Every structure is written in C-alpha cells, then in structure tokens.
Amino acid sequence: MDFGSALSRLSAAKAQITIARRKEQEYLEYPRQNNLLFNEVEDETLAKFRYKL
C-alpha cells in the first residue's frame, strides 16, 4: 500500500462524512423552525444516524 492510495481513501472518507453532516443539517432545519415539540435528543431517526456516523 502506498501513501497516495491511503491519502485518496482518507479524502474519500472525509467527503462522505461531510455529505452525511450536510444531510443531518437538512434533516434538522425544518423541525427546528416549524415544530415546537421537536426534541432532538429523543428523535430515533437522528439517534440512529448519529450512531452510524
């Protein structure tokens, strides 16, 4: 395994994490603004997503 290969895999992984974080922000944007009863701590979908991330 050479350095270039490892570096490209690292940059690809970082890109996937960045995309996932953007999706999380998109998911949270609407409920934060429009749902007074939204609880970020108790949201099951969000908890599963954060666990995987």
N, CA, C and O atoms as CSV, one atom per row, in Angstrom:
chain,resi,resn,atom,element,x,y,z
A,1,MET,N,N,0.854,-1.168,0.000
A,1,MET,CA,C,0.000,0.000,0.000
A,1,MET,C,C,0.904,1.237,0.000
A,1,MET,O,O,1.785,1.378,0.849
A,2,ASP,N,N,0.675,2.106,-0.943
A,2,ASP,CA,C,1.500,3.312,-0.977
A,2,ASP,C,C,0.750,4.487,-0.357
A,2,ASP,O,O,-0.449,4.410,-0.088
A,3,PHE,N,N,1.465,5.545,-0.143
A,3,PHE,CA,C,0.931,6.728,0.543
A,3,PHE,C,C,-0.198,7.376,-0.241
A,3,PHE,O,O,-1.171,7.839,0.354
A,4,GLY,N,N,-0.088,7.419,-1.560
A,4,GLY,CA,C,-1.114,8.040,-2.391
A,4,GLY,C,C,-2.455,7.342,-2.282
A,4,GLY,O,O,-3.504,7.985,-2.261
A,5,SER,N,N,-2.411,6.028,-2.213
A,5,SER,CA,C,-3.636,5.250,-2.091
A,5,SER,C,C,-4.318,5.512,-0.752
A,5,SER,O,O,-5.534,5.694,-0.693
A,6,ALA,N,N,-3.541,5.529,0.308
A,6,ALA,CA,C,-4.091,5.777,1.636
A,6,ALA,C,C,-4.650,7.195,1.734
A,6,ALA,O,O,-5.694,7.416,2.349
A,7,LEU,N,N,-3.965,8.133,1.138
A,7,LEU,CA,C,-4.408,9.524,1.165
A,7,LEU,C,C,-5.712,9.709,0.392
A,7,LEU,O,O,-6.590,10.458,0.820
A,8,SER,N,N,-5.836,9.036,-0.731
A,8,SER,CA,C,-7.070,9.158,-1.507
A,8,SER,C,C,-8.242,8.498,-0.780
A,8,SER,O,O,-9.366,8.993,-0.854
A,9,ARG,N,N,-7.999,7.398,-0.086
A,9,ARG,CA,C,-9.060,6.765,0.696
A,9,ARG,C,C,-9.478,7.641,1.863
A,9,ARG,O,O,-10.660,7.712,2.199
A,10,LEU,N,N,-8.515,8.308,2.481
A,10,LEU,CA,C,-8.819,9.211,3.582
A,10,LEU,C,C,-9.654,10.390,3.101
A,10,LEU,O,O,-10.622,10.769,3.760
A,11,SER,N,N,-9.300,10.965,1.982
A,11,SER,CA,C,-10.055,12.100,1.462
A,11,SER,C,C,-11.465,11.674,1.037
A,11,SER,O,O,-12.410,12.450,1.184
A,12,ALA,N,N,-11.617,10.475,0.522
A,12,ALA,CA,C,-12.940,9.972,0.158
A,12,ALA,C,C,-13.802,9.768,1.404
A,12,ALA,O,O,-14.993,10.079,1.396
A,13,ALA,N,N,-13.206,9.250,2.464
A,13,ALA,CA,C,-13.944,9.052,3.711
A,13,ALA,C,C,-14.375,10.385,4.307
A,13,ALA,O,O,-15.497,10.517,4.796
A,14,LYS,N,N,-13.486,11.372,4.267
A,14,LYS,CA,C,-13.829,12.705,4.784
A,14,LYS,C,C,-14.950,13.324,3.967
A,14,LYS,O,O,-15.811,14.008,4.522
A,15,ALA,N,N,-14.955,13.099,2.669
A,15,ALA,CA,C,-16.015,13.634,1.815
A,15,ALA,C,C,-17.354,12.991,2.170
A,15,ALA,O,O,-18.376,13.677,2.202
A,16,GLN,N,N,-17.362,11.708,2.433
A,16,GLN,CA,C,-18.599,11.028,2.811
A,16,GLN,C,C,-19.127,11.549,4.145
A,16,GLN,O,O,-20.337,11.697,4.318
A,17,ILE,N,N,-18.242,11.823,5.070
A,17,ILE,CA,C,-18.652,12.369,6.365
A,17,ILE,C,C,-19.231,13.766,6.191
A,17,ILE,O,O,-20.232,14.107,6.821
A,18,THR,N,N,-18.613,14.566,5.349
A,18,THR,CA,C,-19.118,15.908,5.089
A,18,THR,C,C,-20.509,15.860,4.470
A,18,THR,O,O,-21.388,16.634,4.849
A,19,ILE,N,N,-20.705,14.972,3.540
A,19,ILE,CA,C,-22.025,14.815,2.905
A,19,ILE,C,C,-23.054,14.380,3.946
A,19,ILE,O,O,-24.175,14.890,3.961
A,20,ALA,N,N,-22.684,13.454,4.803
A,20,ALA,CA,C,-23.606,12.975,5.832
A,20,ALA,C,C,-23.968,14.093,6.808
A,20,ALA,O,O,-25.123,14.200,7.218
A,21,ARG,N,N,-23.016,14.910,7.178
A,21,ARG,CA,C,-23.292,16.033,8.093
A,21,ARG,C,C,-24.225,17.052,7.443
A,21,ARG,O,O,-25.082,17.624,8.117
A,22,ARG,N,N,-24.067,17.281,6.155
A,22,ARG,CA,C,-24.983,18.188,5.450
A,22,ARG,C,C,-26.397,17.627,5.432
A,22,ARG,O,O,-27.365,18.368,5.603
A,23,LYS,N,N,-26.518,16.326,5.225
A,23,LYS,CA,C,-27.836,15.682,5.246
A,23,LYS,C,C,-28.473,15.821,6.632
A,23,LYS,O,O,-29.677,16.046,6.750
A,24,GLU,N,N,-27.657,15.684,7.668
A,24,GLU,CA,C,-28.156,15.843,9.029
A,24,GLU,C,C,-28.681,17.263,9.242
A,24,GLU,O,O,-29.751,17.448,9.823
A,25,GLN,N,N,-27.946,18.251,8.783
A,25,GLN,CA,C,-28.382,19.641,8.922
A,25,GLN,C,C,-29.672,19.892,8.150
A,25,GLN,O,O,-30.553,20.605,8.630
A,26,GLU,N,N,-29.789,19.316,6.969
A,26,GLU,CA,C,-31.023,19.453,6.188
A,26,GLU,C,C,-32.191,18.806,6.925
A,26,GLU,O,O,-33.299,19.341,6.931
A,27,TYR,N,N,-31.941,17.657,7.546
A,27,TYR,CA,C,-32.987,16.956,8.287
A,27,TYR,C,C,-33.443,17.783,9.489
A,27,TYR,O,O,-34.632,17.808,9.804
A,28,LEU,N,N,-32.513,18.456,10.161
A,28,LEU,CA,C,-32.837,19.199,11.368
A,28,LEU,C,C,-33.415,20.589,11.100
A,28,LEU,O,O,-34.101,21.146,11.957
A,29,GLU,N,N,-33.156,21.134,9.963
A,29,GLU,CA,C,-33.542,22.510,9.672
A,29,GLU,C,C,-35.054,22.729,9.787
A,29,GLU,O,O,-35.489,23.649,10.481
A,30,TYR,N,N,-35.841,21.915,9.132
A,30,TYR,CA,C,-37.292,22.110,9.126
A,30,TYR,C,C,-37.917,21.943,10.514
A,30,TYR,O,O,-38.650,22.832,10.949
A,31,PRO,N,N,-37.657,20.834,11.231
A,31,PRO,CA,C,-38.286,20.682,12.549
A,31,PRO,C,C,-37.889,21.776,13.548
A,31,PRO,O,O,-38.709,22.193,14.366
A,32,ARG,N,N,-36.666,22.231,13.485
A,32,ARG,CA,C,-36.237,23.283,14.402
A,32,ARG,C,C,-37.028,24.573,14.188
A,32,ARG,O,O,-37.312,25.296,15.142
A,33,GLN,N,N,-37.375,24.852,12.957
A,33,GLN,CA,C,-38.066,26.092,12.650
A,33,GLN,C,C,-39.585,25.956,12.755
A,33,GLN,O,O,-40.257,26.937,13.071
A,34,ASN,N,N,-40.141,24.782,12.504
A,34,ASN,CA,C,-41.584,24.652,12.358
A,34,ASN,C,C,-42.264,23.714,13.346
A,34,ASN,O,O,-43.491,23.620,13.341
A,35,ASN,N,N,-41.534,23.036,14.170
A,35,ASN,CA,C,-42.145,22.078,15.079
A,35,ASN,C,C,-41.720,22.418,16.510
A,35,ASN,O,O,-40.579,22.170,16.902
A,36,LEU,N,N,-42.627,22.975,17.266
A,36,LEU,CA,C,-42.306,23.366,18.637
A,36,LEU,C,C,-42.073,22.169,19.551
A,36,LEU,O,O,-41.406,22.294,20.578
A,37,LEU,N,N,-42.614,21.019,19.190
A,37,LEU,CA,C,-42.489,19.831,20.030
A,37,LEU,C,C,-41.323,18.933,19.630
A,37,LEU,O,O,-41.145,17.864,20.213
A,38,PHE,N,N,-40.539,19.342,18.660
A,38,PHE,CA,C,-39.420,18.527,18.195
A,38,PHE,C,C,-38.338,18.479,19.268
A,38,PHE,O,O,-37.876,19.511,19.753
A,39,ASN,N,N,-37.949,17.274,19.623
A,39,ASN,CA,C,-36.898,17.080,20.612
A,39,ASN,C,C,-35.761,16.327,19.945
A,39,ASN,O,O,-35.891,15.152,19.604
A,40,GLU,N,N,-34.670,17.003,19.767
A,40,GLU,CA,C,-33.513,16.431,19.073
A,40,GLU,C,C,-32.952,15.223,19.807
A,40,GLU,O,O,-32.466,14.284,19.176
A,41,VAL,N,N,-33.014,15.238,21.123
A,41,VAL,CA,C,-32.445,14.159,21.936
A,41,VAL,C,C,-33.259,12.877,21.808
A,41,VAL,O,O,-32.695,11.783,21.843
A,42,GLU,N,N,-34.570,12.998,21.662
A,42,GLU,CA,C,-35.427,11.820,21.632
A,42,GLU,C,C,-35.790,11.350,20.226
A,42,GLU,O,O,-36.525,10.373,20.083
A,43,ASP,N,N,-35.309,11.999,19.213
A,43,ASP,CA,C,-35.615,11.612,17.834
A,43,ASP,C,C,-34.855,10.333,17.483
A,43,ASP,O,O,-33.624,10.324,17.448
A,44,GLU,N,N,-35.593,9.258,17.224
A,44,GLU,CA,C,-34.975,7.954,16.968
A,44,GLU,C,C,-34.179,7.928,15.670
A,44,GLU,O,O,-33.087,7.361,15.621
A,45,THR,N,N,-34.716,8.534,14.625
A,45,THR,CA,C,-34.033,8.547,13.334
A,45,THR,C,C,-32.694,9.264,13.444
A,45,THR,O,O,-31.682,8.805,12.915
A,46,LEU,N,N,-32.706,10.386,14.133
A,46,LEU,CA,C,-31.481,11.156,14.312
A,46,LEU,C,C,-30.472,10.406,15.179
A,46,LEU,O,O,-29.271,10.438,14.910
A,47,ALA,N,N,-30.957,9.742,16.204
A,47,ALA,CA,C,-30.060,8.975,17.081
A,47,ALA,C,C,-29.385,7.841,16.308
A,47,ALA,O,O,-28.186,7.612,16.466
A,48,LYS,N,N,-30.143,7.139,15.481
A,48,LYS,CA,C,-29.565,6.062,14.669
A,48,LYS,C,C,-28.540,6.601,13.694
A,48,LYS,O,O,-27.482,6.003,13.500
A,49,PHE,N,N,-28.854,7.732,13.079
A,49,PHE,CA,C,-27.944,8.337,12.114
A,49,PHE,C,C,-26.632,8.736,12.786
A,49,PHE,O,O,-25.550,8.462,12.265
A,50,ARG,N,N,-26.734,9.379,13.933
A,50,ARG,CA,C,-25.528,9.828,14.645
A,50,ARG,C,C,-24.702,8.644,15.147
A,50,ARG,O,O,-23.475,8.720,15.210
A,51,TYR,N,N,-25.370,7.563,15.501
A,51,TYR,CA,C,-24.638,6.371,15.949
A,51,TYR,C,C,-23.806,5.801,14.795
A,51,TYR,O,O,-22.653,5.410,14.981
A,52,LYS,N,N,-24.412,5.760,13.599
A,52,LYS,CA,C,-23.692,5.232,12.442
A,52,LYS,C,C,-22.545,6.155,12.032
A,52,LYS,O,O,-21.489,5.698,11.594
A,53,LEU,N,N,-22.769,7.438,12.179
A,53,LEU,CA,C,-21.734,8.396,11.770
A,53,LEU,C,C,-20.573,8.328,12.716
A,53,LEU,O,O,-19.595,9.056,12.546
